[in-house]
């Protein structure tokens, strides 16, 4: 719940839940609560956090973004005379 007078507190989570519903939940029929829970968990862990392109990461997947950050750059040393 957002603070009084600040409607942007929950905007990130509201967008996440909208994406979850549009991309997964509304596209499927679940037989029971456990099946829905398992499918939503699989979506979050296997797709949303791993494969899906995120605009804030320069349209890279989180895995690709982390790999890009962890590429080891050679350290240049200055020569002291």
MDTraj code that builds the backbone (N, CA, C; nanometers):
import mdtraj as md
import numpy as np

residues = "UNK UNK UNK UNK UNK UNK UNK UNK UNK UNK UNK UNK UNK UNK UNK UNK UNK UNK UNK UNK UNK UNK UNK UNK UNK UNK UNK UNK UNK UNK UNK UNK UNK UNK UNK UNK UNK UNK UNK UNK UNK UNK UNK UNK UNK UNK UNK UNK UNK UNK UNK UNK UNK UNK UNK UNK UNK UNK UNK UNK UNK UNK UNK UNK UNK UNK UNK UNK UNK UNK UNK UNK UNK UNK UNK UNK UNK UNK UNK UNK UNK".split()
xyz = np.array([
    [0.0845, -0.1164, 0.0000],
    [0.0000, 0.0000, 0.0000],
    [0.0892, 0.1229, 0.0000],
    [0.0582, 0.2155, -0.0854],
    [0.1428, 0.3346, -0.0951],
    [0.1126, 0.4325, 0.0175],
    [0.2111, 0.5170, 0.0421],
    [0.1922, 0.6204, 0.1439],
    [0.0921, 0.7229, 0.0935],
    [0.0332, 0.7933, 0.1826],
    [-0.0646, 0.8949, 0.1482],
    [0.0023, 1.0019, 0.0624],
    [-0.0574, 1.0308, -0.0511],
    [-0.0068, 1.1348, -0.1395],
    [0.1048, 1.0899, -0.2320],
    [0.1429, 0.9606, -0.2281],
    [0.2487, 0.9109, -0.3160],
    [0.1978, 0.7863, -0.3872],
    [0.1495, 0.8049, -0.5065],
    [0.0899, 0.6932, -0.5804],
    [0.1944, 0.6065, -0.6490],
    [0.3218, 0.6416, -0.6423],
    [0.4252, 0.5683, -0.7155],
    [0.4955, 0.4629, -0.6298],
    [0.4631, 0.4513, -0.5025],
    [0.5296, 0.3541, -0.4163],
    [0.5191, 0.2118, -0.4703],
    [0.4036, 0.1737, -0.5165],
    [0.3793, 0.0361, -0.5590],
    [0.3870, 0.0164, -0.7094],
    [0.4284, 0.1147, -0.7827],
    [0.4204, 0.1068, -0.9285],
    [0.5037, -0.0067, -0.9866],
    [0.6203, -0.0336, -0.9307],
    [0.7053, -0.1408, -0.9834],
    [0.6392, -0.2766, -0.9629],
    [0.5884, -0.3020, -0.8441],
    [0.5231, -0.4304, -0.8177],
    [0.3914, -0.4435, -0.8929],
    [0.3180, -0.3349, -0.9054],
    [0.1940, -0.3404, -0.9813],
    [0.2223, -0.3755, -1.1266],
    [0.3295, -0.3212, -1.1827],
    [0.3665, -0.3530, -1.3208],
    [0.4090, -0.4991, -1.3320],
    [0.4845, -0.5479, -1.2340],
    [0.5252, -0.6887, -1.2345],
    [0.4028, -0.7796, -1.2340],
    [0.3071, -0.7523, -1.1452],
    [0.1885, -0.8368, -1.1375],
    [0.1040, -0.8267, -1.2641],
    [0.0999, -0.7100, -1.3269],
    [0.0291, -0.6977, -1.4543],
    [0.0967, -0.7840, -1.5602],
    [0.2303, -0.7775, -1.5682],
    [0.3029, -0.8623, -1.6633],
    [0.2785, -1.0097, -1.6348],
    [0.2832, -1.0488, -1.5090],
    [0.2594, -1.1873, -1.4708],
    [0.1216, -1.2331, -1.5167],
    [0.0216, -1.1518, -1.4932],
    [-0.1141, -1.1886, -1.5324],
    [-0.1297, -1.1935, -1.6837],
    [-0.0767, -1.0928, -1.7541],
    [-0.0932, -1.0870, -1.8997],
    [-0.0140, -1.1967, -1.9703],
    [0.1087, -1.2208, -1.9259],
    [0.1957, -1.3147, -1.9954],
    [0.1761, -1.4594, -1.9523],
    [0.1170, -1.4839, -1.8370],
    [0.1079, -1.6208, -1.7889],
    [-0.0313, -1.6600, -1.7404],
    [-0.0807, -1.5940, -1.6386],
    [-0.2015, -1.6408, -1.5698],
    [-0.3243, -1.6374, -1.6600],
    [-0.3448, -1.5282, -1.7307],
    [-0.4639, -1.5167, -1.8148],
    [-0.4568, -1.6056, -1.9383],
    [-0.3409, -1.6624, -1.9673],
    [-0.3241, -1.7482, -2.0842],
    [-0.3492, -1.8954, -2.0521],
    [-0.3695, -1.9278, -1.9257],
    [-0.3789, -2.0677, -1.8843],
    [-0.5006, -2.0939, -1.7965],
    [-0.5359, -2.2197, -1.7897],
    [-0.6408, -2.2668, -1.6994],
    [-0.5739, -2.3602, -1.5989],
    [-0.5965, -2.3389, -1.4714],
    [-0.5346, -2.4205, -1.3677],
    [-0.6391, -2.5098, -1.3032],
    [-0.6016, -2.6350, -1.2787],
    [-0.6934, -2.7302, -1.2167],
    [-0.7096, -2.7036, -1.0677],
    [-0.6021, -2.6562, -1.0035],
    [-0.6092, -2.6302, -0.8600],
    [-0.5050, -2.5252, -0.8214],
    [-0.5066, -2.4891, -0.6945],
    [-0.4188, -2.3842, -0.6426],
    [-0.2711, -2.4242, -0.6524],
    [-0.2402, -2.5499, -0.6231],
    [-0.1008, -2.5956, -0.6280],
    [-0.0445, -2.5905, -0.7696],
    [-0.1243, -2.6257, -0.8670],
    [-0.0802, -2.6187, -1.0063],
    [-0.0513, -2.4740, -1.0460],
    [-0.1366, -2.3825, -1.0051],
    [-0.1146, -2.2405, -1.0344],
    [0.0115, -2.1907, -0.9660],
    [0.0304, -2.2264, -0.8405],
    [0.1491, -2.1838, -0.7662],
    [0.2769, -2.2354, -0.8327],
    [0.2786, -2.3600, -0.8724],
    [0.3958, -2.4197, -0.9366],
    [0.4249, -2.3510, -1.0703],
    [0.3217, -2.3260, -1.1493],
    [0.3396, -2.2619, -1.2793],
    [0.3890, -2.1181, -1.2647],
    [0.3344, -2.0447, -1.1700],
    [0.3767, -1.9058, -1.1484],
    [0.5208, -1.9019, -1.0982],
    [0.5572, -1.9938, -1.0103],
    [0.6956, -2.0015, -0.9631],
    [0.7903, -2.0322, -1.0790],
    [0.7504, -2.1250, -1.1641],
    [0.8323, -2.1596, -1.2810],
    [0.8476, -2.0391, -1.3736],
    [0.7418, -1.9625, -1.3913],
    [0.7477, -1.8423, -1.4749],
    [0.8452, -1.7405, -1.4168],
    [0.8364, -1.7162, -1.2872],
    [0.9215, -1.6147, -1.2245],
    [1.0677, -1.6576, -1.2263],
    [1.0959, -1.7786, -1.1826],
    [1.2343, -1.8252, -1.1716],
    [1.2932, -1.8600, -1.3079],
    [1.2168, -1.9294, -1.3902],
    [1.2702, -1.9794, -1.5163],
    [1.2647, -1.8832, -1.6321],
    [1.1745, -1.7858, -1.6284],
    [1.1624, -1.6941, -1.7416],
    [1.1845, -1.5490, -1.7023],
    [1.1044, -1.4984, -1.6106],
    [1.1081, -1.3551, -1.5795],
    [1.2435, -1.3123, -1.5251],
    [1.3006, -1.3876, -1.4334],
    [1.4287, -1.3511, -1.3732],
    [1.5486, -1.4012, -1.4517],
    [1.5275, -1.4813, -1.5556],
    [1.6413, -1.5392, -1.6263],
    [1.6469, -1.5024, -1.7741],
    [1.5360, -1.5071, -1.8429],
    [1.5362, -1.4968, -1.9889],
    [1.4761, -1.3667, -2.0403],
    [1.3712, -1.3189, -1.9763],
    [1.2962, -1.2032, -2.0257],
    [1.3842, -1.0793, -2.0346],
    [1.3721, -1.0062, -2.1452],
    [1.4489, -0.8841, -2.1646],
    [1.3892, -0.7725, -2.0798],
    [1.4743, -0.6990, -2.0116],
    [1.4312, -0.5908, -1.9239],
    [1.4834, -0.4584, -1.9779],
    [1.3962, -0.3613, -1.9908],
    [1.4358, -0.2318, -2.0472],
    [1.5386, -0.1607, -1.9601],
    [1.5302, -0.1764, -1.8292],
    [1.6258, -0.1084, -1.7412],
    [1.7655, -0.1685, -1.7498],
    [1.7766, -0.2863, -1.8079],
    [1.9072, -0.3507, -1.8253],
    [1.9575, -0.3356, -1.9684],
    [1.9031, -0.2395, -2.0407],
    [1.9447, -0.2197, -2.1789],
    [1.8905, -0.3279, -2.2704],
    [1.7715, -0.3783, -2.2401],
    [1.7060, -0.4846, -2.3155],
    [1.7913, -0.6106, -2.3226],
    [1.8545, -0.6425, -2.2113],
    [1.9262, -0.7683, -2.1938],
    [1.8518, -0.8513, -2.0906],
    [1.8706, -0.9811, -2.0979],
    [1.8164, -1.0651, -1.9916],
    [1.9033, -1.0468, -1.8677],
    [1.8498, -1.0733, -1.7499],
    [1.9318, -1.0594, -1.6299],
    [2.0582, -1.1451, -1.6336],
    [2.0495, -1.2638, -1.6905],
    [2.1675, -1.3497, -1.6991],
    [2.2723, -1.2879, -1.7908],
    [2.2297, -1.2360, -1.9064],
    [2.3238, -1.1719, -1.9986],
    [2.3834, -1.0459, -1.9373],
    [2.3019, -0.9712, -1.8643],
    [2.3511, -0.8491, -1.8003],
    [2.4559, -0.8814, -1.6942],
    [2.4299, -0.9831, -1.6128],
    [2.5273, -1.0230, -1.5112],
    [2.6557, -1.0739, -1.5753],
    [2.6426, -1.1491, -1.6845],
    [2.7616, -1.1986, -1.7539],
    [2.8433, -1.0827, -1.8094],
    [2.7742, -0.9830, -1.8606],
    [2.8430, -0.8654, -1.9137],
    [2.9188, -0.7921, -1.8029],
    [2.8607, -0.7847, -1.6852],
    [2.9249, -0.7156, -1.5735],
    [3.0427, -0.7928, -1.5149],
    [3.0372, -0.9236, -1.5242],
    [3.1410, -1.0039, -1.4605],
    [3.2556, -1.0399, -1.5534],
    [3.2541, -0.9897, -1.6763],
    [3.3663, -1.0145, -1.7667],
    [3.4890, -0.9491, -1.7062],
    [3.5914, -1.0272, -1.6920],
    [3.7118, -0.9755, -1.6268],
    [3.7907, -0.8900, -1.7244],
    [3.8121, -0.7687, -1.6853],
    [3.8923, -0.6754, -1.7633],
    [4.0355, -0.6826, -1.7122],
    [4.1333, -0.6802, -1.8040],
    [4.2718, -0.6781, -1.7566],
    [4.2993, -0.5483, -1.6809],
    [4.3713, -0.5619, -1.5747],
    [4.4053, -0.4449, -1.4937],
    [4.5303, -0.3813, -1.5523],
    [4.5204, -0.2546, -1.5825],
    [4.6385, -0.1858, -1.6346],
    [4.7136, -0.1246, -1.5172],
    [4.8401, -0.1514, -1.5139],
    [4.9240, -0.0996, -1.4067],
    [5.0100, 0.0128, -1.4611],
    [5.0202, 0.1150, -1.3859],
    [5.1094, 0.2232, -1.4276],
    [5.2506, 0.1894, -1.3815],
    [5.3429, 0.2235, -1.4643],
    [5.4823, 0.1951, -1.4301],
    [5.5384, 0.3103, -1.3488],
    [5.5971, 0.2752, -1.2397],
    [5.6607, 0.3766, -1.1555],
    [5.8102, 0.3736, -1.1847],
    [5.8647, 0.4884, -1.2221],
    [6.0076, 0.4929, -1.2554],
    [6.0903, 0.5309, -1.1360],
])
top = md.Topology()
chain = top.add_chain()
for i, resn in enumerate(residues, 1):
    res = top.add_residue(resn, chain, resSeq=i)
    for name in ("N", "CA", "C"):
        top.add_atom(name, md.element.get_by_symbol(name[0]), res)
traj = md.Trajectory(xyz[None], top)
